[in-house]
Amino acid sequence: MEKTMEKRRIATRNMILCALFAALIAIGAFIKIPIPYVPITFQGFFVLLAGFLLGPKYGCISMLIYIAVGLVGFPVFTAGGGIMYVLQPTFGYLAGFAVCAYVAGARARRLERPGVGSLFLSGMLGMVPVYIIGTLYFYFIMNYALSTQMGMWEVLWSCVIVFLPADILRCLLASWIAKRLLPVLKRRGAAA
């Protein structure tokens, strides 16, 4: 009986944390610097934190909840919401963020004593799928769905190179905060 109650408490806690991070990721979509094609947002920061603090499974689930809420029609994405958002050139970044939370969370979980440097490396490793999926999706949508011809160099500049300084800073900040929160969460039994 006691084990069942503990499992329910953990399941409830995980659902609440996933919903909380989905909401934070939505808020991060509106903290943005508008630049051509793909705005710089604060979503990556919350995605990395979700992976670091919730672990790979629940970090990814929080991002999938966010995507589902947006595709249902709630305007939580940077340019609105709805099922047609999959035709936006930036939708690939959202799919990449789900993979990012999983990769960063899985890598961070393997660390015995996570420090800012090791968490930073985990976060930057997690950003690799964001760049790959986001860039390929952007290229495909721009060139084939929207008939806006863009060469690969222009796409790489717009989807990767412009974002590197901001992503490095977001990853450093997320690593620094996670380094301080992980021991507290483990003491309280709230780390996934």
N, C-alpha and C positions, 0 to 999 in steps of 0.2 A: 504493500500500500504506500509506504513512504517513498519507494523508488518511483512509483507511478506519479506521485505528486511532484517529485523533483524533476522528472522528465517533462511534465506539463509546465512547470515553472521555467525550465530552460527553453522549451518550445515557444512559450509566450514571450519570454525575453528576446529571443531571436527574431520573432515576428515584429516586435516593437522596434528593435534596432534596425532591421531591414527597412521598415517603413520610414523611420527617422532619417536614415541615410538616403533613401529615395527622395524624400522631401528636400534634404540638403543639396542633393545633386540638381534638383529642379531649381532651387534658389541660385545655385552656381551658374545655371544657364543664363541668368539675367544679370550677373556680374560680368560684364563683357567689355572688350575694346573692339569696336567695329572696324574691321579692315576688309578689303575686297575679298570676296568669295567665302572665306571661313573666318568668323570672328574668334578672337582670343577670349575664352571664358574661364571661369573658376571651377568648372565641373571636374576637371582632371584632379584638382586638389581633393575634392570630396570622394571621388572614385578611389584614389590611392588610400585615403584614410579608411574608407570602407574595407578595402582589401587588407590593410594592416591590422585594423582593430577587430573586424568581424571574421576574418579568415577568408580563404578562397571561396568556399561554398556560399556563405551568407553575404559576402561582399559582392559576388556576382549576382546573387538573387536580388539584392537591393537595386542594382543597375537594371536588371530585367524588369523589376516592378516599375521603375521610372519609365523605361521604354514602353511598357504595356499601357501605362496611364496616358502617356503622350499619344500613342497610336489609337487609343480609344477615342480621343478627341479633346482631351484637356490640353490647354495651351502651355505646356511645361517645357517645350523645346525652345531654342533660341528664336525660332521663326514661327511659332505657333504649335500646332498639333494636328492629329488626324492621320488616318491610314495613308493618305497621299503624301505624307511627309517622307515616305520611303523613296520618293523621287527627288528629294532634296539632295544636292551633292554632298551635304555634310552628314547625312544619315550614317554613312560608314563609320564615322567617328563614334557614334553611339554604340554600334555593335562592337567596335574596338574597345570601348570603355568597359564593356562587360567582360571581355577577355583580359583586359588590363587588371581589373579588380581580382580576378581569379589568379593570374600569374603573380602579381605583386603579393597577394595574400599567401599563396602557396610558398613562394620563396621566403617571405618573412617568417612563416611558421617553422621553417627548417632551421632558423637561426637560434642558437642556444641562448645567446645574450645579445639581443638586437640593439645595435648602436645606430647613431644617426647615419654614419657612413654605410653600414651594411643595409640599412633600410633604404637609403638613397639609391644604392645599386639595385635593390629589389624593385624599387619604384621605376627607375629608368628602364630596367628590363621589362617591366609591365607596360611601359609606354610604347615599346617596339610594336606590339600588335595594333595599337591605336594608329601608329604611323602607316603600317602596311595596309591594314584594312581600310582606313580612312582615305589614304592616297589612291589605292586601286579603285575604290567605290567612286571617289570624286572624279577620277579620270574617265571611268566608264560612263557615269551619268552626264558629265559635261560633254564628252565627245559623241556619245551615241544616243542618249535619251534627250538631251537639250540641244544637240547639234551645235554646240559652241566649241569649235576646234581649239584644243590646247595641246601643246607639245609636252613631253614628259618633263623637260627641264622646268617649264613654267608651272607645271603641277607640283613638282618637288619643291620648288620655291614657295608656292602658295600653301602647301599642305605639311611641309616638314621644316624647312630651314627657318621660316619666319617664327615658328613655334618653339624652337629649341631653347632660346633664352628664358622664355616664360615657363616652359615645362621644367627646366632645371630649377628655377626658383620655386615653383609649386611643389616639386618633388622634395626639395630641401625643407620647405615649411612643413609638409605632411610628415616627413621623416622625423623632424624635430618634435612635432606634437605627438606623434605615435610613440616615440621613445619615452616620453613623459607619461603618456596615458596607459601604455601596455602593462607596466607593473601595478598600477592602481587597479586596472580591470582584472588582472590575474588575482590580486589579493581579495577582491570582492567576488571572484568567481564569475565575472561577466565576460571574460574573453572567450571567444568561440573556440 
